[in-house]
Amino acid sequence: MLHIKLVLALLLSLACTANVSAAGLQKTSGTTKKIKAQTQTAPSTTPAPSANPAPNVPTPDTAKKLSSQNQTLPPAVDLQTPDITKKITVQTAPILIDQIVAVVNNDAITRYELEDRLGIVERQLKKQGTALPDIDMLKKQLLERMITEMLQVQFAKETGIRIDDIQLDKTMQRIAKENKFPSLTEFRAQLEKENVNFKKFREEIRGEIIYARLREREVDSKLVISEGEVDNYLNNQAKQLGKGEEFHLAHILVLVPEQASADKIQATRQRADQALAQLRGGAEFAQVAAGFSDAKDALEGGNLGWRSADRTPAIFLNVLRKMAPGETSPVFRSPNGFHILKLIEKRSKENSVVITQTEARHILIKTSELVPENEAKSRLLVIKQRIEKGADFTKQAKLYSEDGSAAKGGDLGWISPGDTVPEFEAAMNQLEIGQMSGAVQSTFGWHLIQVLDRRSTDVSVKEKKKQAQMAIRADKSDAAYQDWLRQLRDGATIEYRLEPAL
C-alpha cells in the first residue's frame, strides 16, 4: 500500500513538472518540436513493480504540498494531441513584414516601396482614363525606373549635388503658382484631399531637380554642335515633307542596352513586337506604353504633344511621311533602341517670319547659404531706390550686379522669346519701354529689369540657325542622356530578388 502511494506521488510530481515546462515552452520558437520531445520521454502511467521504493521519491505529504502549489496551472493533458499541436504552431508562425526586391550597389528597394509606387501609378492611370496594363509587366517597368532613379541619387551624393530645403521650397512654390494656387498651403491641402502624401510628393520633386541638375552637368553641358551639323540640318529640313506642319505624337521606346549581345538585341526586338501586337489587337496606346515603354513619358501614355517638323528627328519624319492621323507605325530601329509611333493628329502651320525682340538690361543679386532670400531682395530694393533718385543704372550694375552682364552695365542686348528663364521673360514682357520693374525672383536670385526698346523683326538666317541648334541639341541630349544612364547602370552592382513574384 505504501508502495502504491509513493508511486502515485511521484507521478503527480512529474505531471506538475511537465505542466510547468509546457507553459514555459509556449513562449519560445520551435514550440511543437520541443513539447513533443518532452512528452516522448515522460514515464509510463503504469507503475513497474519494485521491491524497494525509488530513492529521493517525495512522500505523500510532499506530493500533496506540490499539488496545492500548482492549482493555478492547467490540468495535465496529452501534449501530443493534434488540436494542441495545431494551436501552438499557428501562434508561432512568422509574419512577413517586408522584403527586398532589388539591391542597387549598397542600397535596397523593398517590396513595400514598389507596391507604394504601383499604387500611385495605378491612381494616376485611372485619373487619366488609361486602362491598366498587365500588373506584373507594370511592376517590372516601375522597378527598372526606381533602380535608375536610385543610381542617379547615389551618383549625385558622390559628386556633391545637393538640393537644400530652401531651394526645394522655391520650386514647390513655383509649382503651386503654375497650378493656380495662391499659396503652397492651399496646394498642399488640395494634394492631401486627393490622398497624395505631401512629404513623399515633396521628396519626389527634390529627386526631379537632382535628375535635371545631373543631366545638365553630365550631358547637356558637354554637347558640342558644329556649324556643319547646323547647315546639314537646315538643308535636310528644306527637303523634308511637312515643313509647314505640326504633328501630335505618341511614342513607345524599348531601349537596347549599350554593347548588347545579338541575343539581347533580339529579345528587345521581340518585346517591341509584343507591344505592337497588343496595339494591333486593339489595346489602347497609353496602356501599352505604360507597360512596355522605357521612355520617361511612358506613364503619360507616351504622349509627346505637338512637334513641329523642325523639332522632330529626321528618323521620325521618314516614318511619319507614310502615316495618316490615327495610324500606328511598325517597329523601327534607332541607335537608342526600338520605336513605335502613333500619329494622333497633324495640322498645317503658317511659318512665322516675324518675332518681337526686347532690348533690356538688369541687375542681379544672387541668393546662397550666406545670402538668404530676404537679404538679397533688400539689397536689390536699395539699389532700385538709388536709381529712382538719379543714380545711373549702368554704374549700379557694374558695381553690384552678380551676373556676367555686369561689365556691360547689365546690358542683355536684343532678347528673343525663349532666351531667358520664364520668370524673367514674363516680368520683362509686362514692362513698357523705359519702365523699370520691381524685385523679380527667378532660380538665379533677384533681378531688377529695365526695358530699353522693342522691335518686330524678320526671322533672319541667324535666328533660323539658332532654332536649328536648339532642335539638334534637344535630339542629341535625349540620346546622350539615355547613353549616360546605360553607362551608369553598367558600372553598378544590381541584384534582383523575388523576380518570379514580380
VOGU-3710 file (C-alpha; in Angstrom, 3 decimals, decimal comma):
1> mlhiklvlal> 0,000/0,000/0,000  2,782/2,385/0,878  4,488/1,454/-2,371  1,432/2,408/-4,454  1,077/5,756/-2,642  4,730/6,585/-3,272  4,451/5,822/-6,989  1,288/7,954/-7,285  3,065/10,836/-5,561  5,963/10,527/-7,985
11> llslactanv> 3,612/10,621/-10,990  1,791/13,652/-9,620  5,098/15,477/-9,132  6,214/14,656/-12,704  2,870/15,764/-14,118  3,215/19,143/-12,386  6,765/19,495/-13,678  5,590/18,683/-17,242  2,887/21,350/-16,984  5,409/23,954/-15,863
21> saaglqktsg> 7,719/23,001/-18,762  4,874/23,183/-21,263  3,826/26,613/-20,027  7,367/27,919/-20,429  7,951/26,354/-23,825  4,892/28,004/-25,317  6,761/31,316/-25,159  9,622/30,203/-27,411  10,079/29,330/-31,089  10,140/25,726/-32,180
31> ttkkikaqtq> 7,392/25,030/-29,589  5,838/21,980/-31,190  9,116/20,166/-31,645  10,267/20,797/-28,029  6,980/19,760/-26,426  6,868/16,549/-28,414  10,382/15,726/-27,267  9,322/16,291/-23,635  6,288/14,033/-23,899  8,199/11,218/-25,589
41> tapsttpaps> 10,464/10,864/-22,524  7,665/11,054/-19,925  7,312/7,960/-17,699  4,568/5,434/-18,332  1,372/5,757/-16,277  1,623/2,017/-15,410  3,991/1,599/-12,443  6,644/-1,081/-12,711  6,789/-3,462/-9,771  9,636/-2,787/-7,412
51> anpapnvptp> 10,675/-4,384/-4,150  12,108/-1,174/-2,772  10,951/2,443/-3,045  12,888/4,617/-5,524  15,452/6,885/-3,898  14,541/10,580/-3,402  10,841/9,899/-4,014  8,663/12,562/-2,348  6,489/11,495/0,498  2,692/11,674/0,190
61> dtakklssqn> 2,712/14,891/2,225  5,246/16,418/-0,117  3,185/15,407/-3,136  0,091/16,940/-1,584  2,011/20,211/-0,952  3,264/20,304/-4,548  -0,223/19,705/-5,843  -1,636/22,591/-3,804  1,132/24,948/-5,023  0,269/24,280/-8,692
71> qtlppavdlq> -3,505/24,645/-8,524  -3,369/27,592/-10,941  -1,551/25,589/-13,637  -3,585/23,967/-16,442  -4,566/20,367/-15,887  -2,303/17,669/-17,215  -3,195/16,818/-20,819  -1,782/14,758/-23,635  0,508/17,300/-25,319  0,742/15,125/-28,417
81> tpditkkitv> -2,903/15,601/-29,404  -3,436/17,217/-32,851  -5,500/20,140/-31,501  -2,819/21,369/-29,105  -0,045/20,963/-31,670  -2,029/22,883/-34,302  -2,882/25,698/-31,897  0,714/26,251/-30,828  2,000/26,123/-34,406  -0,431/28,841/-35,553
91> qtapilidqi> 0,544/31,119/-32,673  4,256/30,953/-33,505  4,046/31,231/-37,347  6,283/34,060/-38,717  4,623/37,204/-40,115  6,144/38,717/-43,289  6,600/42,475/-42,828  8,629/43,455/-45,931  11,041/42,007/-48,468  13,885/43,315/-50,590
101> vavvnndait> 13,136/43,170/-54,321  16,402/44,687/-55,594  19,797/45,709/-54,238  21,409/48,657/-56,028  25,067/48,947/-55,019  24,716/49,333/-51,226  21,056/50,427/-51,155  17,908/48,343/-51,298  14,452/48,678/-52,818  11,757/46,956/-50,786
111> ryeledrlgi> 8,513/45,363/-51,839  6,626/47,968/-49,786  8,270/50,788/-51,767  7,478/49,072/-55,054  3,847/48,421/-54,072  3,517/52,028/-52,887  4,792/53,323/-56,242  2,469/50,905/-58,030  -0,499/52,313/-56,117  0,428/55,868/-57,115
121> verqlkkqgt> 0,789/54,903/-60,775  -2,493/52,978/-60,790  -4,316/56,022/-59,418  -2,583/58,232/-61,986  -3,544/55,970/-64,896  -7,142/55,710/-63,702  -7,330/59,502/-63,366  -6,081/59,806/-66,955  -8,676/57,284/-68,083  -5,967/54,855/-69,189
131> alpdidmlkk> -6,661/51,130/-68,867  -4,198/49,372/-66,586  -1,561/47,235/-68,327  -0,591/43,784/-67,094  0,292/44,286/-63,406  3,390/42,064/-63,477  4,706/43,908/-66,530  3,957/47,277/-64,906  5,790/46,233/-61,723  8,872/45,303/-63,725
141> qllermitem> 8,778/48,638/-65,534  8,441/50,515/-62,249  11,243/48,546/-60,632  13,569/49,400/-63,526  12,639/53,069/-63,187  13,221/53,001/-59,416  16,649/51,412/-59,962  17,577/54,158/-62,449  16,392/56,847/-60,042  18,352/55,338/-57,149
151> lqvqfaketg> 21,530/55,186/-59,250  21,188/58,878/-60,086  20,633/59,834/-56,446  23,687/57,805/-55,429  25,802/59,458/-58,140  24,563/62,912/-57,114  25,611/62,291/-53,493  29,029/61,036/-54,575  29,629/64,073/-56,797  28,340/66,752/-54,432
161> iriddiqldk> 24,952/67,673/-55,905  22,692/68,687/-53,048  19,245/70,297/-53,075  18,622/72,019/-49,749  15,192/72,772/-48,303  15,324/76,449/-49,319  15,825/75,562/-52,982  13,159/72,888/-52,740  10,648/75,275/-51,173  11,164/77,758/-54,028
171> tmqriakenk> 10,412/75,066/-56,561  7,348/73,923/-54,627  6,030/77,488/-54,544  6,559/77,816/-58,281  4,690/74,547/-58,897  1,827/75,809/-56,724  1,630/79,039/-58,763  1,770/77,127/-62,061  -1,211/75,100/-60,834  -3,022/78,364/-59,980
181> fpsltefraq> -2,872/78,038/-56,192  -2,235/81,336/-54,376  -0,137/79,653/-51,691  1,777/76,464/-51,003  -0,544/75,765/-48,050  -3,586/75,623/-50,321  -1,701/73,491/-52,825  -0,789/71,052/-50,048  -4,400/70,906/-48,860  -5,565/70,004/-52,358
191> lekenvnfkk> -2,954/67,252/-52,695  -3,941/65,747/-49,360  -7,597/65,910/-50,393  -6,604/63,732/-53,360  -4,875/61,279/-50,963  -1,381/62,355/-52,072  1,235/62,150/-49,323  2,718/65,661/-49,342  6,055/64,643/-47,806  6,574/61,956/-50,443
201> freeirgeii> 5,496/64,342/-53,198  7,987/66,910/-51,921  10,837/64,374/-51,946  9,876/63,298/-55,462  10,244/66,907/-56,584  13,669/67,030/-54,894  14,605/63,968/-56,927  13,381/65,556/-60,166  15,566/68,603/-59,502  18,563/66,332/-58,864
211> yarlrerevd> 17,966/64,445/-62,130  17,721/67,740/-64,039  20,956/69,028/-62,469  22,741/65,779/-63,276  21,547/65,862/-66,870  22,669/69,452/-67,286  26,108/68,808/-65,789  26,885/65,361/-67,144  25,187/65,553/-70,547  23,902/68,896/-71,819
221> sklvisegev> 26,955/70,951/-70,832  29,188/68,548/-72,776  27,245/68,610/-76,045  29,071/70,164/-78,985  27,116/71,258/-82,084  29,196/72,168/-85,103  28,336/74,618/-87,867  28,361/71,695/-90,301  25,651/69,941/-88,307  23,509/73,079/-88,341
231> dnylnnqakq> 23,905/73,549/-92,101  23,093/69,887/-92,787  20,067/70,101/-90,541  18,716/73,172/-92,351  19,337/71,576/-95,761  17,547/68,373/-94,735  14,625/70,289/-93,273  14,215/72,171/-96,532  13,819/68,835/-98,346  11,549/67,199/-95,771
241> lgkgeefhla> 7,853/66,755/-96,332  5,680/68,665/-93,897  7,975/71,613/-93,416  4,994/73,793/-92,509  3,181/71,126/-90,466  2,986/70,089/-86,842  2,464/66,562/-85,548  0,764/65,381/-82,374  2,663/62,207/-81,496  2,671/59,358/-79,008
251> hilvlvpeqa> 5,728/57,166/-78,655  6,935/53,825/-77,292  10,681/53,273/-76,840  12,210/49,925/-75,913  15,831/50,634/-75,041  18,710/48,461/-76,236  21,477/48,248/-73,594  24,927/49,503/-74,546  27,146/46,832/-76,113  24,221/44,410/-76,068
261> sadkiqatrq> 24,761/40,924/-77,451  22,879/39,694/-80,505  20,608/37,622/-78,239  19,837/40,651/-76,070  19,018/42,796/-79,119  16,761/40,057/-80,440  14,986/39,791/-77,058  14,496/43,568/-77,030  13,071/43,459/-80,559  10,678/40,704/-79,515
271> radqalaqlr> 9,496/42,868/-76,632  8,795/45,734/-79,050  6,986/43,322/-81,382  4,895/42,124/-78,445  3,884/45,738/-77,716  2,953/46,253/-81,394  0,924/43,023/-81,392  -1,132/44,305/-78,452  -1,723/47,591/-80,303  -2,772/45,706/-83,434
281> ggaefaqvaa> -5,096/43,670/-81,222  -6,973/46,782/-80,131  -5,218/47,726/-76,889  -5,003/51,424/-76,050  -1,684/53,054/-76,923  -1,411/54,664/-73,472  -1,951/51,290/-71,766  0,724/49,562/-73,858  3,149/52,481/-73,391  2,760/52,249/-69,609
291> gfsdakdale> 3,582/48,542/-69,698  6,385/48,451/-72,285  7,991/51,850/-72,917  11,304/52,760/-71,309  10,834/56,454/-72,139  10,323/58,934/-69,303  6,859/59,824/-70,594  5,658/56,191/-70,504  3,226/56,748/-67,633  1,720/59,713/-69,504
301> ggnlgwrsad> 0,813/57,323/-72,295  3,970/58,149/-74,251  2,388/61,447/-75,308  4,974/63,771/-76,917  2,484/66,562/-77,578  2,707/68,744/-80,681  6,017/68,762/-82,533  6,839/70,993/-85,486  8,717/69,394/-88,365  11,887/71,283/-87,494
311> rtpaiflnvl> 11,745/69,927/-83,922  11,094/66,336/-84,973  14,013/63,892/-85,532  14,600/63,039/-89,174  14,169/59,328/-88,453  10,664/60,080/-87,129  9,790/62,262/-90,126  10,731/59,455/-92,512  8,172/57,230/-90,781  5,515/59,942/-90,399
321> rkmapgetsp> 5,630/60,661/-94,140  3,893/57,316/-94,731  1,263/57,683/-91,983  -2,219/59,180/-91,714  -3,697/60,567/-88,460  -4,768/57,762/-86,134  -2,297/55,249/-87,544  0,433/53,415/-85,650  3,828/52,798/-87,192  5,603/49,458/-87,409
331> vfrspngfhi> 8,585/48,873/-85,129  11,679/50,753/-86,323  15,240/50,989/-85,017  17,402/53,915/-83,919  20,742/53,957/-82,043  18,772/54,081/-78,771  16,530/51,114/-79,384  13,221/50,190/-80,992  10,396/52,705/-81,512  6,674/52,681/-82,222
341> lkliekrske> 4,971/55,954/-83,204  1,327/56,912/-83,241  0,300/59,946/-85,296  -2,629/61,314/-83,320  -3,184/64,488/-85,360  -1,389/66,783/-87,737  -2,051/70,366/-88,725  -0,728/72,995/-91,066  1,423/75,698/-89,583  1,976/79,127/-91,004
351> nsvvitqtea> 5,689/79,779/-90,770  6,062/82,821/-88,588  8,619/85,152/-90,147  8,241/87,958/-87,614  9,184/87,885/-83,938  9,174/90,549/-81,238  12,526/91,196/-79,635  13,137/93,214/-76,463  16,242/95,186/-75,630  16,744/95,049/-71,864
361> rhiliktsel> 19,256/95,341/-69,050  19,214/94,053/-65,493  20,927/93,878/-62,107  21,112/90,500/-60,364  21,681/89,767/-56,663  22,166/86,048/-56,172  20,943/84,054/-53,172  23,084/81,496/-51,367  23,568/79,909/-47,966  25,372/83,106/-46,919
371> vpeneaksrl> 22,883/85,471/-48,582  19,293/84,458/-47,752  16,255/85,477/-49,780  15,238/88,460/-47,688  18,722/89,943/-47,610  19,210/89,602/-51,375  15,844/91,212/-52,047  16,575/94,062/-49,612  19,910/94,786/-51,314  18,215/94,958/-54,693
381> lvikqriekg> 15,485/97,306/-53,471  18,137/99,661/-52,022  19,791/99,772/-55,477  16,435/100,470/-57,096  15,824/103,404/-54,730  19,226/104,867/-55,679  18,403/104,649/-59,392  14,970/106,212/-58,833  16,728/109,096/-57,050  19,029/109,674/-60,019
391> adftkqakly> 21,836/107,115/-59,823  22,988/105,719/-63,170  21,671/102,194/-63,905  24,827/101,223/-65,803  27,141/102,237/-62,939  24,987/100,481/-60,341  25,019/97,324/-62,449  28,806/97,409/-62,791  29,191/97,888/-59,015  26,619/95,461/-57,666
401> sedgsaakgg> 25,265/93,045/-60,286  26,391/89,435/-59,889  25,588/88,476/-63,482  28,024/88,092/-66,362  26,460/91,154/-67,974  27,695/93,419/-65,139  30,771/94,517/-67,120  28,439/95,857/-69,824  26,287/97,718/-67,324  23,757/94,883/-67,192
411> dlgwispgdt> 23,015/95,160/-70,934  21,498/91,915/-72,289  21,137/93,132/-75,872  18,170/92,078/-78,004  16,275/89,208/-76,383  14,100/86,823/-78,411  11,249/84,785/-76,923  12,646/81,798/-75,022  16,091/83,289/-74,478  15,597/83,822/-70,731
421> vpefeaamnq> 14,034/81,883/-67,849  10,201/82,070/-67,750  10,010/84,262/-64,621  12,332/86,858/-66,142  10,607/86,838/-69,525  7,115/87,158/-68,019  8,147/90,182/-65,926  10,015/91,774/-68,835  7,046/91,409/-71,199  4,809/93,344/-68,785
431> leigqmsgav> 7,067/96,413/-68,813  6,676/99,408/-71,068  9,686/100,877/-72,874  11,788/102,777/-70,318  9,969/101,230/-67,359  11,859/99,510/-64,529  10,491/96,500/-62,683  10,274/95,773/-59,003  12,241/92,896/-57,488  11,743/89,843/-59,738
441> qstfgwhliq> 12,635/86,418/-58,400  13,995/83,567/-60,534  16,050/80,460/-59,919  19,188/82,642/-60,124  18,169/85,175/-57,461  16,527/88,632/-57,532  16,514/90,827/-60,659  15,909/94,484/-61,373  14,871/94,733/-65,049  14,597/97,736/-67,335
451> vldrrstdvs> 13,220/97,591/-70,889  15,069/99,880/-73,290  13,327/99,160/-76,597  11,269/96,679/-78,614  11,173/95,716/-82,263  9,472/93,349/-84,647  11,902/91,677/-86,999  12,002/89,029/-89,670  13,461/85,723/-88,629  16,957/86,058/-90,023
461> vkekkkqaqm> 19,362/83,352/-91,053  20,935/83,761/-87,625  17,594/83,056/-85,926  16,971/80,037/-88,125  20,377/78,689/-87,205  19,614/79,287/-83,567  16,372/77,309/-83,868  18,264/74,557/-85,672  20,825/74,429/-82,870  18,032/74,099/-80,303
471> airadksdaa> 16,442/71,251/-82,266  19,769/69,428/-82,700  20,613/69,935/-79,035  17,256/68,524/-77,912  17,685/65,474/-80,150  21,301/64,845/-79,160  20,554/65,496/-75,494  17,926/62,758/-75,328  20,230/60,237/-76,988  23,237/61,255/-74,866
481> yqdwlrqlrd> 21,207/61,137/-71,667  19,965/57,614/-72,361  23,537/56,586/-73,184  24,779/58,107/-69,902  22,100/56,239/-67,942  23,135/52,975/-69,598  26,749/53,594/-68,622  25,647/54,368/-65,069  23,820/51,041/-64,892  26,691/49,130/-66,483
491> gatieyrlep> 29,025/50,376/-63,732  26,625/49,455/-60,918  26,067/46,244/-58,987  22,394/45,361/-59,267  20,909/42,247/-57,698  17,308/41,286/-58,415  15,411/39,306/-55,785  11,991/37,643/-55,820  11,856/38,108/-59,583  9,280/35,336/-60,103
501> al> 6,938/37,094/-57,657  7,095/40,297/-59,669
//
